[in-house]
Amino acid sequence: MNKQRNAMKDGLLQELQQSNFNNELLLERMADLELALEDANWMRLMLSGQQEFTREGIRKITELARMMFIKNPLVNRAVLVQALYVWGQGVTVKYKDSTLNKVLQDFWDDKKNRTELTSHQAQIYKEYDLRVEGNIFFVFFIRPADGRVRVRSLPFDEVVEIISDPEDAKTPWYYVRAWNETKIDSVGRRSTKARKVCYPDWNYNPTLRAPKISGMEINWSAPVYHVKVGGMSNWKFGVSEIYQAIDWARAYKEFLEDVASLMRAYSRFAWKRVTKGGKKAVAAERAKMATTLASGGTSSSSETNPPPVTGAMAIMGEGTDLQPMQVRGASISPDDGRRLLLMVAAAVGLPETYFGDVSVGTFATAKTMDRPTELAMKERQTMWTDVIRAIINYVALQAAKYNTDVRALCAVQKEVDNGEVEEEIIWNSGVNTMLDIDFPPILEKDIQASVQAIVTALTLNGQEINSLFPPEIAVRLILSAFAQDDIDEIMAEIFPDSTTMPAGKGQLTTPSEARMKEAARKLATAILELKNEK
């Protein structure tokens, strides 16, 4: 009986071991399959409800996009060109009110803010980050003593989750950050600690602030502003804008590598020698080639096959021919990969000429841009204008709460709605809160032609300028043609009386005709100077 039980026990144990072995073998084969997919340039991206990439999937896309941006010249060029068009000429930001403008300029000139956002180099890098990673997480630190705001950004890889309003997925509440915090003590010893902290969204201000959520600390003193591009509007995270171009950029790179390999194979033999006489003649020619073809070389006497000197002569008998190998007319040309390049251009939204092939361009493309590309660059500037305006409004809100000079100009109104506090600045009467955010024009236009067209339209080829349009409109149009950043200030200098209007045909109330002539003279002088510069 015991022997039977032991036999059954041994049998069950063998079956269990075999089952474990089969499971391990199955897992190993699945891992091999996944690795094979990655080796074949496929990315295994898990989906959430078939609607959005998981955080792990987006992380893999971003890692690949970063690598391609650093290494692949086509992807790097696409990102660089857009950054140059958007930020290459800088941006002008200022308030009309002097008190508000001082707060703004203090924020803009802060050394740490310049490192993160407000300097030219920082703005270029931020465009890189947004284009390649698809996400920027600005984090703000406020000093209650005077309302000073400093801006930093959380590394994209450290933001592992976004917790949204359960009833509104487009309203984020918290950003979960996981990272390894390193500290150095007074004697230089380092210690590393894994941390996981929640940061509130800068628009989320509940009346009751819980210290923790799901066991994680909430850092209420550092609100986050999330800027994202790519993906869909209801996705929590953005997706790299160069993701579509990665496969085609890699295919184009591999195609050119194959062409280069083929050319190297064609060029392995530099010369072709033809002779008559069969094997004996071939052996004799080989023996001849084992000696030098020219005298006076600098090779040592021990060299059995020294290279010929420059301009050496090959002396051969009748029936022997020596010709260089021809690689021209190879069956595959580098130009055959143009369709792959066009797919990269389509993915990043840039014309083919922007990738170095000027042969497909014209004189017009040197001074203009196709309309979709121009609108794409303007759209990006508009997006950054919204981002900058939102940040400056946040800076103004903090100044209105803590800065004594700004508090004298306004009051902060608070309303509680559905358990959240909404803050709004109520400005005093007479405070000019106009905020100018001006990007220079993307294209360099012919100013002289623009001004001439405006003058022709205003005068109808000879009529009095004030017989068709008020002088203010004429001057404003001409200043716009000159691409002036602050037209309103110039208009205020030329027309100090805002009620200026023409009283009738050929007559003006204020400013006087002399002042109008002086303004026209200044504009004419400026146009002439510009013409001379051209």
TAVENJO-V338719 format. One record per residue. N is the residue number from 0. OMEGA is omega in whole degrees, 0 to 359 (NA if undefined). Layout:
N_OMEGA ; N_OMEGA
//
This chain:
0_179 ; 1_179 ; 2_179 ; 3_178 ; 4_179 ; 5_179 ; 6_178 ; 7_179 ; 8_179 ; 9_179 ; 10_178 ; 11_179 ; 12_178 ; 13_178 ; 14_179 ; 15_178 ; 16_179 ; 17_178 ; 18_177 ; 19_179 ; 20_180 ; 21_179 ; 22_178 ; 23_179 ; 24_179 ; 25_179 ; 26_180 ; 27_179 ; 28_177 ; 29_177 ; 30_178 ; 31_179 ; 32_179 ; 33_178 ; 34_179 ; 35_178 ; 36_179 ; 37_177 ; 38_179 ; 39_176 ; 40_174 ; 41_179 ; 42_180 ; 43_184 ; 44_178 ; 45_182 ; 46_178 ; 47_181 ; 48_181 ; 49_183 ; 50_186 ; 51_174 ; 52_173 ; 53_178 ; 54_179 ; 55_178 ; 56_179 ; 57_178 ; 58_180 ; 59_177 ; 60_183 ; 61_178 ; 62_179 ; 63_179 ; 64_178 ; 65_181 ; 66_181 ; 67_178 ; 68_181 ; 69_191 ; 70_187 ; 71_184 ; 72_180 ; 73_179 ; 74_179 ; 75_180 ; 76_180 ; 77_180 ; 78_183 ; 79_181 ; 80_180 ; 81_178 ; 82_180 ; 83_179 ; 84_184 ; 85_189 ; 86_187 ; 87_181 ; 88_177 ; 89_180 ; 90_179 ; 91_182 ; 92_178 ; 93_174 ; 94_174 ; 95_180 ; 96_185 ; 97_180 ; 98_177 ; 99_180 ; 100_177 ; 101_177 ; 102_180 ; 103_183 ; 104_175 ; 105_176 ; 106_184 ; 107_184 ; 108_178 ; 109_186 ; 110_181 ; 111_176 ; 112_177 ; 113_178 ; 114_185 ; 115_192 ; 116_197 ; 117_177 ; 118_181 ; 119_181 ; 120_179 ; 121_180 ; 122_177 ; 123_180 ; 124_179 ; 125_176 ; 126_174 ; 127_183 ; 128_184 ; 129_182 ; 130_185 ; 131_185 ; 132_179 ; 133_183 ; 134_169 ; 135_179 ; 136_176 ; 137_177 ; 138_188 ; 139_177 ; 140_185 ; 141_174 ; 142_184 ; 143_183 ; 144_182 ; 145_179 ; 146_179 ; 147_182 ; 148_172 ; 149_185 ; 150_173 ; 151_177 ; 152_177 ; 153_176 ; 154_184 ; 155_183 ; 156_183 ; 157_178 ; 158_189 ; 159_183 ; 160_174 ; 161_179 ; 162_184 ; 163_174 ; 164_181 ; 165_182 ; 166_181 ; 167_184 ; 168_181 ; 169_179 ; 170_180 ; 171_177 ; 172_185 ; 173_173 ; 174_183 ; 175_180 ; 176_177 ; 177_182 ; 178_176 ; 179_182 ; 180_179 ; 181_178 ; 182_178 ; 183_182 ; 184_186 ; 185_180 ; 186_175 ; 187_179 ; 188_181 ; 189_175 ; 190_182 ; 191_182 ; 192_177 ; 193_182 ; 194_177 ; 195_187 ; 196_175 ; 197_175 ; 198_181 ; 199_171 ; 200_187 ; 201_176 ; 202_181 ; 203_184 ; 204_183 ; 205_179 ; 206_178 ; 207_182 ; 208_179 ; 209_180 ; 210_182 ; 211_173 ; 212_183 ; 213_179 ; 214_181 ; 215_178 ; 216_177 ; 217_180 ; 218_184 ; 219_183 ; 220_182 ; 221_178 ; 222_186 ; 223_174 ; 224_184 ; 225_175 ; 226_182 ; 227_175 ; 228_181 ; 229_180 ; 230_182 ; 231_187 ; 232_183 ; 233_177 ; 234_180 ; 235_181 ; 236_172 ; 237_180 ; 238_181 ; 239_181 ; 240_179 ; 241_181 ; 242_181 ; 243_185 ; 244_189 ; 245_182 ; 246_183 ; 247_176 ; 248_178 ; 249_179 ; 250_179 ; 251_177 ; 252_181 ; 253_177 ; 254_179 ; 255_176 ; 256_178 ; 257_178 ; 258_179 ; 259_178 ; 260_179 ; 261_179 ; 262_177 ; 263_178 ; 264_178 ; 265_186 ; 266_182 ; 267_176 ; 268_184 ; 269_184 ; 270_175 ; 271_182 ; 272_182 ; 273_180 ; 274_179 ; 275_174 ; 276_175 ; 277_186 ; 278_182 ; 279_180 ; 280_178 ; 281_179 ; 282_180 ; 283_179 ; 284_178 ; 285_178 ; 286_178 ; 287_182 ; 288_177 ; 289_177 ; 290_182 ; 291_178 ; 292_181 ; 293_179 ; 294_178 ; 295_179 ; 296_182 ; 297_183 ; 298_180 ; 299_182 ; 300_180 ; 301_181 ; 302_181 ; 303_181 ; 304_181 ; 305_179 ; 306_178 ; 307_177 ; 308_180 ; 309_180 ; 310_181 ; 311_182 ; 312_175 ; 313_182 ; 314_183 ; 315_179 ; 316_181 ; 317_180 ; 318_179 ; 319_183 ; 320_178 ; 321_184 ; 322_175 ; 323_178 ; 324_181 ; 325_175 ; 326_177 ; 327_180 ; 328_177 ; 329_186 ; 330_179 ; 331_180 ; 332_176 ; 333_180 ; 334_180 ; 335_179 ; 336_184 ; 337_181 ; 338_176 ; 339_177 ; 340_179 ; 341_177 ; 342_175 ; 343_180 ; 344_179 ; 345_182 ; 346_182 ; 347_175 ; 348_179 ; 349_178 ; 350_181 ; 351_183 ; 352_182 ; 353_180 ; 354_171 ; 355_180 ; 356_182 ; 357_182 ; 358_180 ; 359_180 ; 360_178 ; 361_177 ; 362_181 ; 363_182 ; 364_179 ; 365_182 ; 366_181 ; 367_180 ; 368_178 ; 369_190 ; 370_179 ; 371_180 ; 372_178 ; 373_180 ; 374_178 ; 375_179 ; 376_177 ; 377_178 ; 378_180 ; 379_176 ; 380_178 ; 381_178 ; 382_179 ; 383_175 ; 384_177 ; 385_180 ; 386_181 ; 387_180 ; 388_179 ; 389_180 ; 390_180 ; 391_176 ; 392_176 ; 393_177 ; 394_179 ; 395_179 ; 396_179 ; 397_177 ; 398_179 ; 399_180 ; 400_189 ; 401_183 ; 402_185 ; 403_180 ; 404_180 ; 405_179 ; 406_178 ; 407_183 ; 408_189 ; 409_172 ; 410_180 ; 411_181 ; 412_181 ; 413_176 ; 414_179 ; 415_181 ; 416_177 ; 417_176 ; 418_180 ; 419_180 ; 420_176 ; 421_183 ; 422_180 ; 423_179 ; 424_175 ; 425_185 ; 426_176 ; 427_179 ; 428_178 ; 429_179 ; 430_180 ; 431_183 ; 432_180 ; 433_180 ; 434_179 ; 435_173 ; 436_189 ; 437_168 ; 438_174 ; 439_179 ; 440_180 ; 441_182 ; 442_176 ; 443_184 ; 444_178 ; 445_186 ; 446_182 ; 447_179 ; 448_179 ; 449_180 ; 450_180 ; 451_178 ; 452_179 ; 453_180 ; 454_179 ; 455_180 ; 456_183 ; 457_186 ; 458_184 ; 459_176 ; 460_171 ; 461_181 ; 462_179 ; 463_183 ; 464_183 ; 465_178 ; 466_182 ; 467_181 ; 468_172 ; 469_181 ; 470_181 ; 471_181 ; 472_181 ; 473_181 ; 474_180 ; 475_179 ; 476_181 ; 477_177 ; 478_177 ; 479_177 ; 480_177 ; 481_178 ; 482_178 ; 483_182 ; 484_185 ; 485_182 ; 486_184 ; 487_180 ; 488_178 ; 489_178 ; 490_179 ; 491_178 ; 492_181 ; 493_181 ; 494_182 ; 495_178 ; 496_184 ; 497_181 ; 498_183 ; 499_174 ; 500_178 ; 501_181 ; 502_181 ; 503_182 ; 504_177 ; 505_182 ; 506_178 ; 507_174 ; 508_177 ; 509_356 ; 510_183 ; 511_178 ; 512_179 ; 513_179 ; 514_178 ; 515_179 ; 516_180 ; 517_178 ; 518_178 ; 519_179 ; 520_179 ; 521_179 ; 522_179 ; 523_178 ; 524_180 ; 525_178 ; 526_180 ; 527_178 ; 528_179 ; 529_178 ; 530_179 ; 531_178 ; 532_179 ; 533_NA
//
